[in-house]
Amino acid sequence: MKILAFAGSTSSTSINRELVKFVLKDFQNEEINLIDLNDFDMLVFSVDREKKGFPEEAHNFLKVIEECDVIICSLAEHNRSYSAAFKNVFDWASRINVKVFQNKPMLLMSTSPGGYGGGNVMNTAKTFFPQFGADIKETFSLSKFYENFDLESGVINPEMLNDLKTKIESFKTQIENS
């Protein structure tokens, strides 16, 4: 199984990237492509720019999705929505292929320092990603990242860790049975 994994952030200290890396430990026997959104940096989408053609980075983003079997991502929440970097990649890619996620099974996550765990961006993504070809199998939000996550140990809150592990196992079962 080929896993595409990414955080919806370009921060070098992304907490969402840390959550993705922690989850990937449960998929060590799989082929993993952990991408960095910084590798898909392009001018801000506009209809005027689109008339001049699509950036190679947008095509490259769609290609890595095409080449995977499943997607594991964790979205950063900026002002209750997607980060500008992720939204820009998404906007460009969706103009090339409206089914950006190409009907791939997805484990969708979010985390934030606050008590809602990126819940706003999660709710938006759960609503709209399926319209763009995401087959969301499981979701997980980790609230209060700095209280519930350790860079060495991962999720340290026992209830949250149990919830995450249950969702990972459910995700694995669902993709094996599909």
C-alpha positions in Angstrom: 0.0 0.0 0.0 1.3 3.4 -0.9 0.5 6.2 1.6 0.6 9.9 0.8 0.9 11.9 4.0 1.1 15.6 4.6 0.3 18.4 6.9 -1.8 21.3 5.7 0.9 23.7 6.8 4.3 25.1 5.6 5.6 25.8 9.0 9.0 24.2 9.8 7.6 23.6 13.3 4.2 22.3 12.2 2.3 20.5 15.0 0.1 18.9 12.3 3.2 17.5 10.7 4.2 16.0 14.1 0.8 14.4 14.4 1.1 12.9 10.9 4.6 11.5 11.7 3.3 10.0 14.9 0.4 8.3 13.1 2.7 7.0 10.3 4.5 4.8 12.9 1.4 2.6 12.7 2.1 2.1 9.0 5.8 1.1 9.1 5.3 -1.8 6.7 3.8 0.4 4.0 5.4 2.6 1.3 5.1 6.2 2.7 5.5 9.4 0.8 5.5 12.2 3.4 5.4 15.4 1.4 6.0 19.0 2.4 3.7 21.7 1.1 6.7 23.9 0.7 7.6 21.8 -2.3 4.3 22.9 -3.9 4.8 26.7 -3.5 3.2 28.8 -6.2 1.7 32.2 -6.9 -1.6 32.8 -5.3 -4.4 31.5 -7.5 -6.4 33.9 -9.6 -8.5 33.5 -12.7 -6.1 35.9 -14.5 -3.1 33.7 -13.7 -5.0 30.6 -14.6 -5.5 32.0 -18.1 -1.7 31.9 -18.5 -1.6 28.2 -17.6 -1.2 26.0 -14.5 1.9 25.8 -12.4 3.9 22.7 -12.6 3.6 22.4 -8.8 -0.2 22.0 -9.1 0.3 19.1 -11.6 2.9 17.6 -9.3 0.5 17.7 -6.3 -2.1 15.8 -8.3 0.5 13.3 -9.5 1.5 12.4 -5.9 -2.2 11.8 -5.2 -2.6 9.8 -8.3 0.3 7.6 -7.3 -0.9 6.8 -3.8 -3.5 4.3 -2.5 -4.5 6.2 0.6 -4.1 9.7 2.1 -3.3 10.6 5.7 -3.3 14.4 6.4 -3.7 16.7 9.2 -4.9 20.2 8.5 -3.6 23.3 10.2 -6.3 25.8 11.3 -5.6 29.5 10.6 -8.4 31.8 11.6 -10.9 29.0 11.7 -10.1 27.8 8.2 -7.4 26.1 6.0 -3.9 27.6 6.0 -3.4 30.0 3.1 -0.6 27.7 1.7 -2.9 24.6 1.7 -5.8 26.5 0.3 -3.7 27.8 -2.6 -2.4 24.3 -3.5 -6.0 23.0 -3.3 -7.4 25.9 -5.4 -4.8 25.4 -8.2 -5.2 21.6 -8.2 -9.0 21.7 -8.2 -9.0 23.8 -11.3 -7.0 21.1 -13.1 -9.0 18.2 -11.6 -12.1 19.0 -9.5 -11.7 15.6 -7.9 -8.4 16.6 -6.3 -8.3 13.6 -3.9 -9.2 11.2 -6.7 -11.5 9.1 -4.6 -8.7 7.9 -2.4 -9.5 6.7 1.1 -8.5 9.4 3.6 -7.6 9.6 7.3 -8.3 13.2 8.0 -6.9 14.9 11.1 -6.4 18.3 12.7 -4.7 19.6 15.8 -4.2 23.0 17.4 -3.0 24.5 20.6 -6.5 25.3 21.6 -9.3 23.3 23.1 -11.2 22.7 19.8 -8.3 20.9 18.1 -8.7 22.5 14.7 -12.4 21.6 14.8 -13.4 24.4 12.5 -11.2 23.4 9.7 -12.1 19.8 10.3 -15.8 20.5 10.0 -15.2 22.4 6.8 -13.1 19.7 5.3 -15.5 16.9 6.3 -18.2 18.8 4.5 -16.3 19.8 1.3 -13.5 17.3 0.7 -15.9 14.5 -0.4 -17.1 16.9 -3.1 -13.5 17.0 -4.3 -13.0 13.2 -4.4 -12.0 12.5 -0.8 -13.3 9.2 0.6 -13.0 10.1 4.3 -12.9 6.9 6.3 -12.0 8.3 9.7 -11.3 11.7 11.4 -9.4 12.7 14.4 -8.9 16.0 16.1 -6.3 16.5 18.9 -7.0 19.4 21.1 -4.5 21.3 23.3 -1.5 19.9 21.3 1.1 21.2 23.7 -0.6 19.5 26.7 -1.5 16.3 25.0 1.5 15.6 22.7 5.1 15.0 23.4 7.6 15.1 20.5 9.3 12.0 21.8 6.3 9.9 22.9 3.5 11.3 20.7 0.0 11.5 22.1 0.3 11.3 25.8 -3.3 11.8 26.9 -4.5 8.2 27.4 -8.1 8.8 26.3 -7.1 10.6 23.2 -4.4 8.0 22.4 -7.0 5.3 22.7 -9.4 7.2 20.4 -6.7 7.7 17.8 -5.5 4.1 17.9 -9.1 2.9 17.5 -9.6 5.2 14.5 -6.3 4.0 12.9 -7.4 0.4 13.3 -10.8 1.2 11.9 -9.1 3.0 8.9 -6.9 0.0 8.3 -9.8 -2.4 8.4 -11.9 -0.2 6.0 -9.1 0.1 3.4 -8.3 -3.6 3.6 -12.0 -4.4 3.0 -12.5 -2.1 0.1 
